[in-house]
């Protein structure tokens, strides 16, 4: 290990250097969804007429779109889909509810391990929503009436799938417009971003 690496390691262990500073070099936020494969293999795909403005608008991932994300290790990869959004989301019990002046937003994620290594993570750690003002909100604990929660510990073999809701809490006045997801509890260099209405 060279001297610089030893210094960084010592600072991390001492808690003097945030882990995010060491892990976020080369970070990328992608808003481009995977292409949908609706065309049949025996028919050549028709090239649409050139419409630059429309094409640019279509490149932003929205609810229902899938983005392929890579993790920190070689062979670590997920196809992530924002399936549905419930805003506001209703608590499924009387004991856990949003704080006064806040509401819950539920986002249903579908995760498919499209890599060659097993996936083992807590997906809610790498998920957040943002409002039109740029304020970002982390996930919170809560079960909603929209459906079952995403497990707090997801383990997927290659080809394995997980489906569930992640809950976020935001002020009632905030207009939530984006969802973000990153592997490795949010520490991977690649983040997927979806626009929501």
Secondary structure per residue as TSV (DSSP state, phi and psi in degrees):
chain	resnum	aa	ss	phi	psi
A	1	X	-	360.0	131.1
A	2	X	-	-78.0	172.3
A	3	X	H	-62.1	-41.8
A	4	X	H	-63.0	-43.1
A	5	X	H	-64.4	-39.1
A	6	X	H	-64.9	-39.0
A	7	X	H	-64.5	-46.5
A	8	X	H	-60.6	-45.3
A	9	X	H	-60.8	-43.3
A	10	X	H	-64.2	-41.9
A	11	X	H	-66.1	-38.8
A	12	X	H	-62.3	-46.0
A	13	X	H	-63.9	-35.5
A	14	X	H	-79.1	-8.6
A	15	X	T	78.0	14.4
A	16	X	-	-90.0	-14.5
A	17	X	S	-124.5	116.8
A	18	X	-	-58.1	141.0
A	19	X	H	-60.9	-34.7
A	20	X	H	-64.2	-32.5
A	21	X	H	-66.3	-34.9
A	22	X	H	-78.4	-23.8
A	23	X	H	-102.9	-6.9
A	24	X	-	-102.3	15.3
A	25	X	T	-72.3	133.3
A	26	X	T	79.3	21.6
A	27	X	-	-65.7	148.6
A	28	X	E	-141.5	134.8
A	29	X	E	-110.7	121.5
A	30	X	E	-110.5	133.6
A	31	X	-	-114.1	5.8
A	32	X	B	-89.2	117.3
A	33	X	-	-75.3	158.6
A	34	X	-	-64.2	150.1
A	35	X	-	-72.6	138.4
A	36	X	-	-80.8	136.1
A	37	X	-	-100.4	68.2
A	38	X	-	-87.5	-19.3
A	39	X	S	-74.7	143.1
A	40	X	-	-77.9	146.7
A	41	X	T	-62.4	-31.7
A	42	X	T	-83.4	-6.6
A	43	X	S	-110.8	130.0
A	44	X	-	-67.3	142.5
A	45	X	-	-70.5	137.5
A	46	X	-	-83.1	137.0
A	47	X	-	-83.4	122.2
A	48	X	-	-70.0	159.3
A	49	X	-	-62.9	147.3
A	50	X	-	-69.9	117.6
A	51	X	-	-137.8	84.2
A	52	X	H	-54.8	-43.8
A	53	X	H	-64.4	-44.6
A	54	X	H	-66.7	-41.1
A	55	X	H	-61.5	-40.7
A	56	X	H	-64.6	-40.4
A	57	X	H	-66.4	-35.1
A	58	X	H	-71.8	-17.9
A	59	X	T	-75.1	-18.8
A	60	X	B	-78.5	124.4
A	61	X	-	-65.8	141.6
A	62	X	B	-129.8	178.3
A	63	X	T	-54.1	130.6
A	64	X	T	100.0	-15.7
A	65	X	-	-87.8	154.1
A	66	X	E	-113.0	136.5
A	67	X	E	-122.6	131.9
A	68	X	E	-88.4	126.7
A	69	X	E	-121.8	143.7
A	70	X	E	-101.8	147.0
A	71	X	-	-93.3	-170.5
A	72	X	S	-76.3	-27.2
A	73	X	S	-97.0	149.5
A	74	X	T	-59.7	134.8
A	75	X	T	86.8	-1.2
A	76	X	-	-95.2	113.7
A	77	X	E	-154.7	140.4
A	78	X	E	-129.3	143.4
A	79	X	E	-95.5	114.2
A	80	X	E	-110.8	127.5
A	81	X	E	-120.9	130.6
A	82	X	E	-86.6	105.0
A	83	X	E	-80.0	-51.2
A	84	X	E	-145.9	159.7
A	85	X	E	-129.8	132.6
A	86	X	E	-115.2	110.6
A	87	X	E	-142.0	106.8
A	88	X	E	-82.2	156.8
A	89	X	E	-101.6	142.2
A	90	X	-	-100.9	133.1
A	91	X	B	-62.9	142.5
A	92	X	S	-88.7	-0.7
A	93	X	S	-141.0	166.1
A	94	X	S	-85.5	-8.6
A	95	X	S	-93.3	-32.1
A	96	X	S	-110.6	112.2
A	97	X	-	-138.9	163.5
A	98	X	-	-63.1	154.5
A	99	X	-	-65.5	161.3
A	100	X	T	-58.5	132.9
A	101	X	T	83.3	4.0
A	102	X	E	-125.9	166.9
A	103	X	E	-137.0	164.6
A	104	X	E	-99.7	144.1
A	105	X	E	-121.7	127.5
A	106	X	E	-105.5	135.0
A	107	X	E	-124.9	122.8
A	108	X	E	-90.7	120.3
A	109	X	E	-107.3	143.5
A	110	X	E	-116.3	124.9
A	111	X	E	-114.5	129.2
A	112	X	E	-125.6	123.6
A	113	X	E	-75.1	101.1
A	114	X	-	-99.5	11.3
A	115	X	S	-96.6	-168.2
A	116	X	S	-108.4	-4.0
A	117	X	S	-113.1	156.3
A	118	X	-	-65.5	145.8
A	119	X	E	-102.8	130.4
A	120	X	E	-145.0	105.1
A	121	X	E	-162.4	171.4
A	122	X	-	-105.8	98.8
A	123	X	G	-56.5	-33.4
A	124	X	G	-64.3	-24.8
A	125	X	G	-65.3	-27.3
A	126	X	G	-102.8	13.8
A	127	X	E	-115.6	144.8
A	128	X	E	-156.1	162.1
A	129	X	E	-121.2	160.3
A	130	X	E	-137.7	149.5
A	131	X	E	-98.9	178.9
A	132	X	T	-63.7	-21.8
A	133	X	T	-85.2	-9.0
A	134	X	S	96.3	2.1
A	135	X	-	-73.2	135.6
A	136	X	E	-111.2	143.5
A	137	X	E	-130.0	130.1
A	138	X	E	-82.3	170.1
A	139	X	E	-71.6	159.5
A	140	X	E	-134.8	166.0
A	141	X	-	-82.7	132.8
A	142	X	-	170.4	144.9
A	143	X	-	-107.1	138.2
A	144	X	B	-120.1	160.8
A	145	X	T	-71.5	-16.0
A	146	X	T	-64.2	-26.7
A	147	X	B	158.9	-178.7
A	148	X	-	-65.3	143.9
A	149	X	B	-72.0	153.0
A	150	X	-	-67.0	138.1
A	151	X	-	-60.4	146.8
A	152	X	S	-76.8	-13.4
A	153	X	S	-137.7	99.8
A	154	X	E	-102.3	128.2
A	155	X	E	-124.9	120.4
A	156	X	E	-129.5	129.2
A	157	X	-	-75.9	163.4
A	158	X	T	-52.3	129.4
A	159	X	T	91.2	-12.6
A	160	X	-	-70.6	156.5
A	161	X	E	-129.4	150.9
A	162	X	E	-140.2	142.1
A	163	X	E	-137.6	132.8
A	164	X	E	178.6	168.2
A	165	X	E	-94.8	138.6
A	166	X	E	-114.9	134.3
A	167	X	E	-105.1	139.5
A	168	X	E	-126.2	152.3
A	169	X	E	-118.8	130.5
A	170	X	E	-142.6	158.6
A	171	X	E	-59.0	147.0
A	172	X	T	-61.5	-26.0
A	173	X	T	-82.5	-12.9
A	174	X	-	-77.4	136.1
A	175	X	-	-97.9	104.6
A	176	X	E	-75.4	126.1
A	177	X	E	-123.3	-11.8
A	178	X	E	-140.0	150.0
A	179	X	E	-123.5	138.1
A	180	X	E	-126.4	148.5
A	181	X	E	-145.5	136.2
A	182	X	E	-137.7	147.4
A	183	X	T	-74.8	176.4
A	184	X	G	55.3	46.9
A	185	X	G	54.1	32.0
A	186	X	G	91.5	-1.5
A	187	X	T	-91.9	-8.4
A	188	X	S	-69.0	158.8
A	189	X	S	-75.9	-14.7
A	190	X	E	-111.7	127.8
A	191	X	E	-121.2	134.2
A	192	X	E	-92.5	143.8
A	193	X	E	-133.5	130.6
A	194	X	E	-118.9	139.7
A	195	X	E	-89.2	137.2
A	196	X	-	-128.0	153.9
A	197	X	-	-91.1	360.0
